[in-house]
């Protein structure tokens, strides 16, 4: 397990990585003024509100409030722990970190994930060796070559072979002192119930390593070489492997995805590899499950557009329909490639070749609406009036959800032309349908909170004067030690907003430790995510380089006067109550008190 990394080394790692360069691996950024802007990777949006400051080495989203430094960015986008984010940047920038070497094969290691990961990496190399260099792998190699798998493809995807043996992997791991119990929990081995003996989970199968988004092997998919069931056997869910949170070959396809600003989504690893052979190097695949929201968000963080290329059978069409809805919800632009009946992408490429696949399948992808028009026609007899009206109603519902008025008009005209209907009647029906859908949505939103963020950061109202004063003062304090010291003397912990008091307390302590203004380092000290977001937003505020004494006095007066205004408001209420009760003497006395307090505030 890694020993504690000294603070000065952590700071060295943080400052070694330019945050703009790091964020650019995930977000397309454009420079505007001193900062860079792009679409936020943490929530769906169409207008860039995500800002990265090269001067302060921080980021902040003015839409959802996410913010922090390079470490917190990796923690949020990759799910890293703090230590993992430090290690990741250290590796990127070539900084050595002191570590205690894990004794090879130490089954008592507290870092089970690391042990499992090492076992996966070693077995991937073993299976690859079996395929290329042993007599046991010849049949599998011949099969792959017969399916068009070149040496380059086999090498790139590290395809291997698990021999027809009950103990090849078991003995391999045992000889290297890996815990067989832990290897079984990692999904690499099985365990017999009647005698507790371990055995190889994968036998006589062509092996496809499954990686996480950083290229670390976390599981395997195995295709049976001869007859047998199941045809495909995947690793189970483990501490390392979560099917719904990973995409096959993401780390390999990411450069091309970013270059094309598009991903092609397949149902399995064989289709992804076949597409790569056909020149489509931006393909990824789900891992034996339907597309999940986590996978959709992972795609959105990398590219704005996704082409779905699933099988043409009933299950594939239904999966395409579901996936398109999930991707649209995540904020992706979506198209759907239509496969001919009875063929999957691998079969199509084998039969017709790469050029035709690129041109007639991927290149001819349908918009989601065009796909849905075909989807709702399936199984309907449109010559039957009842089925025809049902179909038209379904299509109008879909058209009503389109965000673009031109698109709505286009498909309504198409519907009118096809069935010889009045365009005006269709428009009226679409308007009525949209109104009904909005009413339903409003009712749901009224009765159930579906969004944990509850729009905290969206469409902020104009802030009261004291609130603005606190924000501007804190923004200056983040930039200038002298200002912070002066505010501490004059105001201390008397900010009216609790979170502002907390940020100020962190800041006072930060400067008392002898630190100079350094927003990136300061954010690292804040453990509370909400406070970190607030601090990053304050740091991104545009304020004057110099804060004059008069300005500071005005801001402090706004802050200190606010509680007095609250007292005045309370007295105004009591005065009205006295007047309603016809206690005019009491009302007059309160009025004099209010007048005196207002004079003191102005003075």
Residue pairs with C-beta under 8 A, 6 or more apart in sequence:
1 100
1 102
1 109
1 110
1 111
2 83
2 87
2 97
2 98
2 99
2 100
3 98
3 99
3 100
5 83
5 86
5 97
5 98
9 95
9 97
9 98
10 86
10 524
11 521
12 95
13 86
13 89
13 90
13 93
13 95
13 97
14 57
14 69
14 70
14 71
14 89
14 520
14 521
14 524
15 57
15 520
16 89
16 90
16 93
16 95
17 70
17 89
17 92
17 93
18 54
18 57
19 52
19 53
19 54
19 57
19 58
19 59
19 69
19 70
19 73
19 520
20 29
20 36
20 52
20 54
22 70
22 73
22 74
22 89
22 92
23 29
23 36
23 38
23 52
23 59
23 73
26 41
26 77
26 301
26 302
27 38
27 39
27 40
27 41
27 50
27 301
28 38
28 39
28 258
28 261
29 36
29 37
29 38
29 52
30 36
30 37
30 38
30 48
34 53
34 54
34 55
35 51
35 52
35 53
35 54
35 540
36 51
36 52
36 53
36 54
37 48
37 49
37 50
37 51
37 52
38 48
38 50
38 52
39 45
39 46
39 48
39 50
39 304
39 331
40 48
40 49
40 50
40 61
40 63
40 64
40 66
41 50
41 77
41 300
41 301
42 61
42 64
42 66
42 76
42 77
43 61
43 63
43 64
43 66
43 453
44 300
44 329
44 330
44 331
45 63
45 331
46 331
49 61
49 62
49 63
50 59
50 60
50 61
50 62
50 63
50 66
51 59
51 60
51 61
51 62
51 540
52 58
52 59
53 59
53 60
53 539
53 540
56 519
56 520
56 539
56 540
57 69
57 70
57 519
57 520
58 67
58 68
58 69
58 519
58 520
58 523
58 536
58 539
58 540
59 66
59 67
59 68
59 69
59 73
59 536
60 66
60 67
60 533
60 536
60 537
60 539
60 540
61 67
61 457
62 457
62 537
62 540
63 457
63 458
64 453
64 457
65 453
65 456
65 457
65 533
65 534
65 537
66 76
66 533
67 523
67 532
67 533
67 535
67 536
67 537
67 540
68 75
68 76
68 523
68 532
68 533
68 536
69 519
69 520
69 521
69 523
69 524
70 85
70 89
70 520
71 82
71 85
71 86
71 89
71 524
72 85
72 523
72 524
72 532
74 80
74 84
74 85
74 88
74 89
75 81
75 82
75 84
75 85
77 301
78 84
78 85
78 88
78 213
78 214
80 88
86 97
87 97
88 214
89 95
90 96
90 97
102 109
102 111
102 114
102 115
103 109
104 176
104 177
105 176
105 177
105 178
105 179
106 115
106 177
107 115
107 177
107 178
107 179
107 181
107 182
109 115
112 182
112 185
112 239
113 239
113 240
115 178
115 179
115 182
116 182
116 183
116 185
116 186
116 238
116 239
116 240
117 216
117 217
117 218
117 240
118 178
119 173
119 178
119 182
119 183
119 186
119 188
120 186
120 188
120 209
120 216
120 217
120 218
120 219
120 220
120 240
121 216
121 217
122 172
122 173
122 176
123 169
123 172
123 173
123 188
123 217
123 220
124 158
124 160
124 207
124 209
124 217
124 220
126 160
126 169
126 172
127 160
127 161
127 162
127 202
127 207
127 209
127 220
128 158
128 159
128 160
129 160
130 136
130 137
130 160
130 161
130 162
130 163
130 168
131 137
131 140
131 141
131 144
131 154
131 159
131 160
131 161
131 206
131 207
132 141
132 154
134 163
136 161
136 163
136 164
137 160
137 161
137 163
139 225
140 161
140 206
140 225
141 161
143 206
143 225
144 154
144 159
144 206
147 350
148 274
148 277
148 349
148 350
149 159
149 273
149 277
150 277
153 159
153 273
153 276
153 277
156 252
156 276
157 208
157 209
157 249
157 252
157 269
157 273
157 276
158 209
159 206
159 207
159 208
159 273
160 206
160 207
160 209
161 205
161 206
161 207
161 225
162 168
162 169
162 200
162 202
162 203
162 204
162 205
162 207
162 222
163 203
163 204
164 203
164 204
165 200
165 203
166 199
166 200
166 203
167 199
167 200
168 200
169 188
169 189
169 200
169 201
169 202
170 180
170 183
170 189
170 198
170 199
170 200
173 180
173 183
173 188
173 189
174 180
180 189
180 198
183 189
183 198
184 190
184 191
184 198
185 238
185 239
186 238
186 239
186 240
187 201
187 219
187 235
187 236
187 238
187 241
188 201
188 202
188 235
189 198
189 199
189 200
189 201
190 198
190 199
190 200
190 201
191 197
191 198
191 199
192 198
192 199
201 233
202 220
202 222
202 233
204 224
204 225
204 226
204 228
205 222
205 223
205 224
205 225
205 233
206 222
206 223
206 225
207 220
207 221
207 222
208 220
208 221
208 222
208 223
208 269
208 270
208 273
209 217
209 219
209 220
210 217
210 218
210 219
210 220
210 221
210 234
210 235
210 241
210 246
210 248
210 269
210 287
211 217
211 218
211 246
211 248
211 249
211 250
211 251
211 252
212 218
212 240
212 246
212 251
213 246
213 247
213 250
213 251
213 254
213 298
214 251
215 251
215 252
218 235
218 238
218 240
218 241
218 246
219 234
219 235
219 238
219 240
219 241
219 287
220 234
220 235
221 232
221 233
221 234
221 235
221 248
221 268
221 269
221 287
221 288
222 232
222 233
222 234
223 231
223 232
223 270
224 230
224 231
224 232
224 233
232 268
232 288
234 243
234 287
234 288
235 241
237 243
243 286
243 287
243 288
243 289
244 289
244 292
244 294
244 295
245 292
245 294
245 295
245 298
246 287
246 295
246 298
247 284
247 285
247 286
247 287
247 295
247 298
247 299
248 268
248 269
248 272
248 284
248 285
248 286
248 287
249 269
249 272
249 273
249 276
249 283
249 284
249 285
250 284
250 298
250 302
252 281
253 263
253 272
253 276
253 281
253 282
253 283
253 284
254 302
256 281
256 282
257 263
257 282
257 284
257 302
257 303
258 302
258 303
259 282
260 282
260 303
261 303
261 304
261 305
262 282
262 303
262 304
262 305
262 306
262 307
263 282
263 283
263 284
263 299
263 302
263 303
263 305
263 306
263 307
264 275
264 280
264 282
264 283
264 284
264 306
264 307
264 309
264 337
264 362
265 283
265 284
265 285
265 286
265 291
265 299
265 306
265 307
265 308
265 309
265 310
265 323
266 272
266 275
266 283
266 284
266 285
266 286
266 309
266 310
266 345
267 285
267 286
267 310
267 311
267 316
267 319
267 344
268 285
268 286
268 288
269 285
270 346
271 283
271 285
271 309
271 344
271 345
271 346
272 283
272 284
272 285
274 345
274 346
274 349
274 350
275 283
275 309
275 345
275 349
275 357
276 283
277 349
277 354
278 349
278 353
278 354
278 357
278 358
279 354
279 358
280 357
280 358
280 362
282 303
283 309
284 299
286 292
286 295
290 319
290 322
290 323
291 319
291 322
291 323
291 326
291 327
292 326
293 326
293 329
293 330
296 323
296 326
296 327
296 329
296 330
296 332
297 330
299 306
299 327
299 330
299 332
300 327
300 330
300 331
300 332
303 332
304 332
304 333
305 332
305 333
305 334
305 335
306 327
306 332
306 333
306 334
306 335
307 334
307 335
307 336
307 337
307 362
307 365
308 320
308 323
308 324
308 327
308 334
308 335
308 336
308 337
309 336
309 337
309 339
309 345
309 361
309 362
310 316
310 317
310 319
310 320
310 323
310 339
311 339
311 343
311 344
311 345
312 338
312 339
312 340
312 341
312 342
312 343
312 344
313 341
313 342
316 339
316 344
317 375
317 378
320 336
320 371
321 371
321 372
321 375
324 334
324 336
324 368
324 371
327 334
328 334
328 368
334 368
335 365
335 366
335 367
335 368
336 365
336 366
336 367
336 368
336 371
337 361
337 362
337 364
337 365
337 366
338 361
338 364
338 365
338 366
338 371
338 374
339 345
339 348
339 361
340 348
343 351
345 357
345 361
348 356
348 357
348 361
349 357
352 360
366 374
369 398
369 399
369 402
369 407
369 411
372 395
372 398
373 395
373 411
376 391
376 394
376 395
376 398
377 391
380 387
380 388
380 390
380 391
381 387
382 388
382 391
388 419
392 415
392 419
392 421
395 411
395 415
396 415
396 426
396 429
396 430
396 433
397 433
397 437
399 407
399 408
399 411
399 412
399 415
399 430
400 408
400 430
400 433
400 434
400 437
401 437
402 408
402 411
408 430
412 423
412 426
412 427
412 430
413 423
415 421
415 426
416 422
416 423
416 426
444 450
463 471
464 562
465 558
466 496
466 558
466 559
466 561
466 562
467 496
467 497
468 558
469 554
469 555
469 556
469 558
469 559
470 495
470 496
470 497
470 500
470 555
470 559
471 500
471 538
471 541
472 541
472 543
472 555
473 483
473 487
473 491
473 552
473 555
473 556
473 559
474 500
474 503
474 504
474 507
474 538
475 538
475 539
475 541
475 543
476 483
476 543
476 547
477 483
477 484
477 487
477 504
477 507
478 507
478 517
478 519
478 522
478 535
478 538
478 539
479 517
479 543
480 517
480 547
481 511
481 516
481 517
483 547
483 552
484 507
484 508
484 511
485 511
486 552
487 504
487 552
487 556
488 504
488 508
490 552
490 556
491 556
491 559
491 560
493 501
493 504
493 505
494 501
494 559
494 560
495 501
495 504
495 559
496 559
496 562
496 563
499 530
499 531
499 534
500 534
502 528
502 531
503 526
503 531
503 534
503 535
503 538
506 522
506 525
506 526
506 531
506 535
507 522
509 525
510 522
510 525
515 521
515 522
519 535
519 536
519 539
522 535
523 532
523 535
523 536
523 539
526 532
526 535
544 551
561 601
564 597
564 600
564 601
565 601
567 597
568 594
568 597
568 598
571 590
571 593
571 594
571 597
572 594
574 590
575 587
575 590
575 591
575 594
578 584
578 586
578 587
578 590
579 587
